């Protein structure tokens, strides 16, 4: 088994086809389109899950990084330009998979052009600041925003991403106004917070947990229903009377109309992954919340989320 790192210039059509009856053979490769730079949430999922999936399916996974348009370039390629024979899939990040085209009419793909395979991780949101930040509590940060509306800089993983929408949801619930600073992924946003280039980053726990443990980032609040076992001393926003629960889910999808056999092979691989003790332990050690939802259930999850974020955008688009 080998995990290869390719640039966006390599043609996905070079991947070998799946055999006629839909089984993945030892010589097959599956190209995985990633819509963000290496080192972010998508890549963390790939590095965690794909070695195990490679063993289960007996294939090599080839990661192709295509950052830009908050994942939209990669997902447009998946929907419009990739072969639908099962040789190309993509990590699909929700809600930005849908919010991309909800907020931007120039986006030319939609979820109806995809085959949802499986969600793998649901990662709660977290507000973090650099270790040298003057803000030690979420109240400190929000008081600064109240005193100087629109000047406190909040990083996010890109316009349309879960962190971007989380910021809007917090603004709506609190009456505050931030200066939203988009980056090409969670990793660059966290790095900017560590370097003091922004006041805070709205991020995801699984992405920044190691930096929190090392002390490079200070967590101010989590966007979860209840406090997290891995961060027991960090309050929820709900404790602060800001009723916002949000995060990011990451899974895999293929182009529409891939062969039923290939789709089923992939679904069964993820279902086997859900029972793999070593994988689950590594995920726990890395603070990843495993939430494997497959096939039609994943499709319904995406459909429901699309409707929810469409409603949010209709309410805030004039002020966003």
C-alpha positions in Angstrom: 0.0 0.0 0.0 1.2 3.5 -0.8 -0.3 7.0 -0.4 0.9 9.3 -3.2 0.9 13.1 -3.2 0.1 14.6 -6.6 -0.4 18.1 -7.8 -3.5 19.3 -9.6 -1.7 19.2 -13.0 -1.8 15.4 -13.1 -4.7 14.1 -15.1 -7.2 12.0 -13.1 -8.0 10.1 -16.3 -4.7 8.3 -15.8 -6.3 6.2 -13.0 -6.8 2.6 -13.9 -10.4 1.5 -14.5 -12.3 -0.8 -12.2 -12.9 -4.3 -13.5 -16.2 -4.9 -15.3 -18.0 -6.5 -12.4 -17.2 -3.6 -10.1 -14.6 -5.2 -7.8 -11.4 -3.3 -6.9 -8.3 -5.3 -7.8 -4.8 -5.0 -6.3 -3.6 -3.0 -9.3 -6.3 -0.4 -9.1 -5.8 3.2 -8.0 -8.5 5.5 -6.7 -7.8 9.2 -7.1 -9.0 11.3 -4.2 -9.6 14.9 -5.0 -9.0 17.3 -2.1 -10.3 20.8 -2.4 -7.9 22.3 0.1 -4.1 22.5 0.8 -2.3 19.7 2.5 -2.3 19.9 6.2 -6.0 20.9 6.8 -9.0 19.0 7.8 -9.5 17.1 4.6 -5.9 16.0 4.5 -6.1 14.9 8.2 -9.0 12.7 7.3 -7.2 11.2 4.3 -4.1 10.4 6.3 -6.2 8.8 9.0 -8.6 6.8 7.0 -7.1 5.9 3.6 -4.4 3.6 4.8 -7.1 1.4 6.3 -9.4 1.7 3.3 -6.5 0.8 1.1 -6.0 -2.5 3.0 -9.8 -3.2 3.0 -10.2 -2.6 -0.7 -6.7 -3.7 -1.8 -6.1 -0.5 -3.8 -3.8 2.5 -3.7 -5.2 5.9 -3.0 -3.8 8.9 -4.8 -4.4 12.2 -3.2 -4.7 15.2 -5.6 -4.7 18.6 -3.9 -6.8 21.2 -5.8 -7.2 24.2 -3.4 -9.4 27.1 -4.4 -13.0 28.4 -4.1 -13.4 26.7 -0.7 -13.4 23.3 -2.3 -15.4 24.4 -5.3 -12.8 23.7 -7.9 -12.3 20.1 -6.8 -16.0 19.5 -6.5 -16.7 21.0 -9.9 -14.1 18.7 -11.3 -15.7 15.7 -9.5 -19.2 16.5 -10.8 -18.4 17.8 -14.3 -15.0 16.4 -15.5 -14.2 13.1 -13.7 -15.0 9.6 -15.0 -17.9 8.0 -13.3 -16.4 4.5 -13.2 -15.4 4.6 -9.6 -11.7 5.5 -10.2 -12.2 9.1 -8.9 -13.8 10.2 -5.6 -13.5 13.3 -3.5 -13.5 14.2 0.2 -16.7 16.2 0.6 -16.8 18.7 3.4 -20.2 19.7 4.7 -21.7 22.2 4.9 -19.4 24.0 2.5 -20.1 21.4 -0.2 -23.6 23.0 -0.4 -23.0 26.5 0.9 -20.6 27.1 -2.0 -23.3 27.2 -4.5 -26.0 28.5 -2.1 -24.0 31.8 -1.7 -22.4 31.9 -5.1 -24.4 31.5 -8.3 -21.3 31.2 -10.3 -20.6 27.7 -8.9 -21.6 25.2 -11.5 -22.1 22.0 -9.6 -24.6 20.8 -7.0 -25.1 17.7 -4.9 -27.5 16.1 -7.4 -24.4 15.6 -9.6 -22.7 13.5 -6.9 -23.0 10.0 -5.4 -22.6 10.4 -1.6 -20.6 7.4 -0.3 -20.0 8.0 3.4 -19.5 10.6 6.1 -16.6 9.7 8.4 -16.0 12.6 10.8 -18.2 15.2 12.4 -15.9 17.8 14.1 -17.3 20.3 16.6 -16.5 24.0 16.1 -14.1 25.8 18.5 -12.9 29.3 18.9 -9.1 29.5 19.4 -6.6 32.3 19.9 -2.8 32.3 19.9 -0.9 31.6 23.2 0.2 35.3 23.5 -3.3 36.6 22.8 -4.7 39.2 25.3 -7.9 37.3 25.2 -8.1 34.6 27.9 -11.8 34.0 27.8 -14.5 34.1 25.2 -16.0 37.0 27.1 -12.8 39.0 26.6 -13.0 38.4 22.9 -16.6 39.3 22.6 -16.2 42.4 24.8 -13.5 43.7 22.4 -15.9 43.1 19.5 -18.7 45.0 21.3 -16.4 47.9 22.0 -15.1 48.1 18.4 -17.7 46.5 16.0 -16.3 45.1 12.8 -12.6 45.3 13.9 -11.9 42.1 15.7 -10.5 39.7 13.1 -11.9 36.2 13.0 -10.3 33.6 10.6 -12.2 30.9 8.9 -11.6 28.1 6.4 -13.1 30.1 3.5 -16.3 31.9 2.5 -19.1 29.4 2.6 -17.3 27.0 5.0 -18.7 25.8 8.3 -16.4 28.3 10.2 -17.7 31.2 8.0 -21.3 30.3 8.7 -20.5 29.7 12.4 -19.2 33.2 12.6 -22.4 34.5 11.0 -24.5 32.4 13.4 -22.6 33.8 16.4 -23.1 37.4 15.1 -26.8 36.8 14.7 -27.1 35.2 18.2 -25.0 37.8 20.0 -25.6 41.0 18.0 -21.8 41.4 17.6 -20.0 42.2 14.3 -16.6 40.7 13.4 -14.2 41.2 10.5 -14.3 37.8 8.8 -10.9 36.7 7.3 -11.1 33.8 4.9 -8.2 31.3 4.4 -7.8 28.3 2.1 -8.6 25.8 4.8 -8.6 25.3 8.5 -4.8 24.8 8.8 -3.9 28.3 7.5 -6.5 29.9 9.7 -5.1 28.2 12.8 -1.6 29.2 11.8 -2.6 32.8 11.4 -4.1 32.8 14.9 -0.9 31.2 16.3 1.2 33.9 14.7 -1.0 36.7 16.0 -2.0 37.8 12.4 -5.7 37.5 13.4 -7.4 37.9 16.7 -9.0 34.5 16.7 -9.9 31.5 14.5 -13.2 29.7 14.2 -12.0 26.2 13.6 -12.7 22.6 14.4 -11.5 20.7 17.4 -9.9 17.8 15.5 -7.8 20.2 13.5 -6.3 22.2 16.3 -6.3 19.8 19.2 -2.6 19.1 19.0 -1.9 22.9 19.1 -4.2 23.2 22.0 -2.4 20.4 23.8 1.0 22.0 23.1 -0.1 25.4 24.3 0.3 27.1 20.9 -3.4 27.9 20.8 -5.9 28.7 23.6 -9.4 27.4 23.3 -12.0 29.9 24.4 -15.3 28.1 23.6 -16.7 25.1 21.8 -19.7 25.2 19.5 -21.2 22.0 20.9 -24.3 21.0 22.9 -22.2 20.0 25.9 -18.6 20.3 27.0 -16.3 17.9 25.3 -14.5 15.1 27.2 -11.3 16.0 25.5 -11.6 19.7 26.5 -13.5 19.5 29.8 -12.5 23.0 31.0 -13.6 24.8 27.8 -17.2 26.2 28.0 -19.8 25.9 25.3 -21.2 29.0 23.8 -24.6 27.8 25.0 -23.3 28.3 28.6 -22.7 31.9 27.6 -26.3 32.2 26.4 -25.3 32.1 22.8 -27.3 29.3 21.3 -25.0 28.2 18.5 -24.0 24.6 17.8 -22.0 24.0 14.7 -19.1 22.1 13.2 -17.8 20.4 10.1 -18.5 16.9 8.7 -16.1 15.3 6.3 -16.8 12.3 4.1 -16.4 10.9 0.6 -18.5 11.2 -2.6 -18.1 10.1 -6.2 -19.5 11.5 -9.4 -23.2 10.7 -10.2 -24.1 7.3 -11.7 -21.0 5.3 -10.7 -21.6 1.5 -11.1 -23.7 0.1 -8.4 -21.0 -2.5 -7.6 -18.3 0.1 -7.2 -20.6 2.2 -4.9 -21.5 -0.8 -2.8 -17.8 -1.9 -2.5 -17.0 1.6 -1.2 -19.9 1.7 1.2 -19.1 -1.7 2.6 -15.4 -0.6 3.0 -16.5 2.4 5.2 -18.9 0.2 7.2 -16.0 -2.1 7.9 -13.9 0.9 8.8 -16.5 1.8 11.4 -15.7 -1.4 13.3 -11.9 -1.3 12.9 -10.5 -1.0 16.4 -7.1 0.3 15.5 -8.6 3.0 13.3 -11.1 4.0 16.0 -8.3 4.2 18.6 -6.1 6.4 16.3 -9.1 8.6 15.7 -9.7 9.0 19.4 -6.1 9.8 20.0 -6.3 12.5 17.4 -9.5 14.0 18.8 -11.5 13.0 15.7 -15.2 12.4 16.4 -16.0 9.4 14.1 -19.5 9.6 12.7 -19.7 7.1 9.9 -23.0 7.5 7.9 -23.2 5.6 4.6 -25.2 5.5 1.4 -28.7 6.8 1.4 -28.4 8.0 5.0 -25.4 10.2 4.0 -27.4 11.4 1.0 -30.2 12.4 3.4 -27.8 14.1 5.7 -26.5 16.2 2.9 -30.0 17.0 1.7 -31.2 18.1 5.2 -28.1 20.3 5.6 -28.6 21.9 2.3 -32.1 23.0 3.3 -30.9 24.2 6.7 -28.1 26.4 5.3 -30.3 27.7 2.5 -32.7 29.0 5.1 -29.8 30.6 7.1 -28.4 32.3 4.0 -31.8 33.7 2.9 -32.0 35.4 6.3 -28.5 36.9 6.4 -27.4 37.4 2.7 -28.2 41.1 2.6 -26.1 41.8 5.7 -23.3 39.2 5.2 
